[in-house]
Amino acid sequence: MKKSLIGAIVGGLIIFIWQFLSWALINFHKSAQQYTPKQDAVMAVLNNNLEEGGYVMPSLPETATTDEHEKAMKEAEGKPWASIQYHKSMENNMVMNMVRGFLTNVIAVWLLCWILLRMDKPRFNTIFTASLFTGLIIFLNVPYIYHIWYQSFDLMAHFGDAIVSWGVTGLWLGWWLRRSSRSNVLSNRSVSNVEHLNVG
């Protein structure tokens, strides 16, 4: 338990630090968070016309028939469209959001440690590859699937996040989990040697 917990805390910190670099300091995701000088006019229109929620435009009401959907899709083809996440009030929860993000990272790495520690003496390459594949699974299941339907502008930034953060985490876990195992092996060998000398 101690082994996986330490592995998860340090691994979660590695991912957390990379997320800070990617989203804030270096801002690899800037293509999905662009500024427009017309933001006040856009926000005024949204404030006067939308309730809080997620919207795709153009779209149809839930009561629309299949024929109406097919007609609308044909009419919208080749024309502008938008995906909007609209909130009525911004809340400054920076500290709490960072805490929740870090804890989420720790839990994710702990789940990976739980799997790895049930393998029979996994090699460094196995641990590293499993961590890298975990990052790729996360990337494919969320950012990439979202991109298929909504054509996000920061897909490659998400891909980089998966490769770098989970790759470095894999390097850490490969060293840490095997280091603990090697220590146990050496300890057992020492005890065995002492017992052999005593018997002799």
Secondary structure as GFF3:
##gff-version 3
##sequence-region A 1 200
A	DSSP	alpha_helix	2	20	.	.	.	ID=ss1
A	DSSP	pi_helix	21	25	.	.	.	ID=ss2
A	DSSP	three_ten_helix	30	32	.	.	.	ID=ss3
A	DSSP	alpha_helix	39	49	.	.	.	ID=ss4
A	DSSP	beta_strand	53	57	.	.	.	ID=ss5
A	DSSP	alpha_helix	66	76	.	.	.	ID=ss6
A	DSSP	beta_strand	82	86	.	.	.	ID=ss7
A	DSSP	alpha_helix	94	116	.	.	.	ID=ss8
A	DSSP	alpha_helix	124	139	.	.	.	ID=ss9
A	DSSP	pi_helix	140	144	.	.	.	ID=ss10
A	DSSP	alpha_helix	145	150	.	.	.	ID=ss11
A	DSSP	alpha_helix	155	199	.	.	.	ID=ss12
###
